[in-house]
Amino acid sequence: HAVVGLDWAPAFALGAIVSPTDALAATTIMERLHVPRRLVAIIEGESLVNDASGLVAYRFAVAAALTGGFSLLSAVGQLVLLALGGVLVGVAVGLVLMKILSRLDDRPVEILVGVVGAYAAYLLAERVGVSGVLACVSTGLVGSRLAPRVVRSSTRLDAYAFWETLEFLLNGLVF
């Protein structure tokens, strides 16, 4: 607002767009420094929460720009609702996925269920009107926590290789 001369609403929208950190850069640096994998996973999860917060802030900023009004109390209440709702949807989807995976005995199908489950969490949360990104993150966290008890180690190794390849492909397409 002060530097560029934008009105407050577009300034907040621009701030929400540029505020999330680059998780890929941080992860790459940490892997080169041989930071423990558990710490890298925590930082990646935190970065996804930052991305979700940025998206929610962007939503509020655009709404304020279009309507010409903004209520901090309303925005904070909606932010809490969007965040908690996204987490709850993600946890529920994650628990259902773990129940399904516990009954399967076919590696490709189990990996497919994991992929579809992540998208299902996102789509269900967006349909309900809560944070799809937080739902997807929560589903992943539930899966990472419970999968060692539910999914065979050979399937987890194959799934890890699949996700690593998919991540490489998607990063290549995006950048």
Secondary structure, DSSP 4 states (H G I P E B T S, - for coil): -TTT---HHHHHHHHHHH-S--HHHHHHHHHHTT--HHHHHHHHHHHHHHHHHHHHHHHHHHHHHHHS---HHHHHHHHHHHHHHHHHHHHHHHHHHHHHHHT---HHHHHHHHHHHHHHHHHHHHHHTS-HHHHHHHHHHHHHHHHHHHS-HHHHHHHHHHHHHHHHHHHHHH-
